[in-house]
Amino acid sequence: QLKLVESGGGLVQPGGSLRLSCVASGFTLDYVTMAWFRQAPGKEREAVSCISTYSAKNYADSVKGRFTISRDNAKNMVYLEMNSLKPEDTALYSCAGGRFRSCSGEGPNDYHYWGQGTQVTVSS
């Protein structure tokens, strides 16, 4: 069974940090571009960050300099390190996998694998 499972979300104060993890099962990440998306209530799902099969990375302007994406193919894991969190980062964060090599601005419909998401709430 092909599956992605996220963890690491929670409630954090503004300025705090969280590390999200995504583990894949049923397939190898070696040939899969991975991304993190988020969706806040009443808003459309937006791309947060992407990491290609050769570890090239890109980020949404709103998170540049604060978030870092990484991958460990040996563990079939992808991570999102989030620092200096703001209330506007509050959302359901989901990891996604696409059977293509590069991050080229693909939208949610281009990805083949999805996790259920982990909630991140930034509030004092």
ABEGO torsion letter per residue (X at the ends): XBBBBBBGBEBBBBGBBBBBBBBBBGBBAAABBBBBBBBBBGBBBBBABBBBAAGBBBBBAAABGABBBBBBAAAGBBBBBBBGBBAAABBBBBBBBBBBABBAGBBAAABABBBAEBBBBBBX
